[in-house]
Amino acid sequence: MIASIFESLDLDQDGFVSRQELHRSAKAMEWGWHEAPLFALLDLFTIPGPLSRERFSVYLNEITTDSMGPYGRVLQHAPLFDPNHGMRKVCDPLTVQQAAGPVSHGQRALAPIDQCDTDVAGALGETAGSGVAAEYRQLVGSLEEIRCAADCVAVLLIDLQRSFTSGAWMQSMGAQAAEDVAPIRRAFANCAVLLEKYYHALEFMFTRCPFPPASYVWDERLVGTIDPAQLYFIKPGNSVLFPPNNGFREWVGCCLQDGKKILIMGGCTLNSCVRVSAIETQKLFLNQNLQVVVDLSLSGGRLRNYIPGPQFDGLSAIESAVRQMQSAGVQVVQRVTWC
């Protein structure tokens, strides 16, 4: 069985499966939801280079004997834990200097982002109507903006994938899907602006949720900005803390050792993955003085979740999520500006 899977993926029959071969063969074989966890694992494992037949067999044998399958102990072999590849994205010093500008008192001073439309409420007004947009603007207006220095923060962007804006997840919503994901598209566009400006000047990491191959890739707004060799945490559910071996805990530990006491989160969806990940991370690292900050300008949810309803005592699911995060000690802000 393992040998036949490898042969199907090894298109040039050279005894190795590259990342390009993985994507081409998985699409040709029409891998779907059932194969998505394995595809996610193999995509991560082929980032440093092609996977040999021997290593492929070792990993798949571990999967078949582990009750957690591809989310179990096999993740300990991921390139995130490889000292030759590194737990974290290494910034190019020259690029950092160009992006950051002058150095003052030991800290990098970041140039400001050019003026852009960071108003997720704008997407609401175009689709849900002025009333919903006004209520969301009122919520955002009750929150503060904060200024952060590059040396003090790390940024985690959650699931910036095609699935949520034009792929499998969006397509599962039916006829109104394009309107329903408009706030997510706006949030992803804001993430793209941030990355275009500061990708090589800040500590960025990402999560990805397992999806079929065509939906697993980065959203089109991020293509060309995120390095193809960028590592990430596999996150099959709402929490970045699962699976426990995905490397997130270790990455946060590295950031804390470097004096980065603020973890900024954004991505999708605001009322599920962002909310749960922020709350659980704040709780787990509370005794290590980590402050989790959710930037609303970088976060989006389904349109319907911005509409108030009886399920949340007259609030929208989004406003309820904001209140839950605040109650858990997460700082929710309009946006982060950089200094």
HELIX and SHEET records of a PDB file:
HELIX    1   1 ILE A    2  LEU A    9  1                                   8    
HELIX    2   2 ARG A   19  ALA A   28  1                                  10    
HELIX    3   3 ALA A   36  PHE A   45  1                                  10    
HELIX    4   4 ARG A   53  THR A   64  1                                  12    
HELIX    5   5 GLY A   69  TYR A   71  5                                   3    
HELIX    6   6 ARG A   73  HIS A   77  5                                   5    
HELIX    7   7 PRO A   79  PHE A   81  5                                   3    
HELIX    8   8 PRO A   93  ALA A  100  1                                   8    
HELIX    9   9 VAL A  120  THR A  127  1                                   8    
HELIX   10  10 SER A  130  GLY A  141  1                                  12    
HELIX   11  11 ALA A  150  CYS A  152  5                                   3    
HELIX   12  12 ARG A  162  PHE A  164  5                                   3    
HELIX   13  13 ALA A  168  GLN A  171  1                                   4    
HELIX   14  14 ALA A  177  ASP A  180  1                                   4    
HELIX   15  15 ALA A  182  TYR A  198  1                                  17    
HELIX   16  16 PRO A  213  TYR A  216  1                                   4    
HELIX   17  17 PHE A  248  GLN A  257  1                                  10    
HELIX   18  18 LEU A  270  VAL A  274  3                                   5    
HELIX   19  19 ARG A  275  LEU A  284  1                                  10    
HELIX   20  20 LEU A  286  GLN A  288  5                                   3    
HELIX   21  21 LEU A  303  TYR A  306  5                                   4    
HELIX   22  22 ALA A  317  SER A  327  1                                  11    
SHEET    1   A 2 PHE A  16  VAL A  17  0                                        
SHEET    2   A 2 LEU A  51  SER A  52 -1                                        
SHEET    1   B 2 VAL A 103  SER A 104  0                                        
SHEET    2   B 2 GLN A 107  ARG A 108 -1                                        
SHEET    1   C 2 ILE A 146  CYS A 148  0                                        
SHEET    2   C 2 VAL A 336  TRP A 338  1                                        
SHEET    1   D 6 PHE A 233  ILE A 234  0                                        
SHEET    2   D 6 GLU A 203  ARG A 208  1                                        
SHEET    3   D 6 VAL A 153  ILE A 158  1                                        
SHEET    4   D 6 ILE A 262  CYS A 268  1                                        
SHEET    5   D 6 GLN A 291  GLY A 300  1                                        
SHEET    6   D 6 GLN A 331  VAL A 333  1                                        
END                                                                             
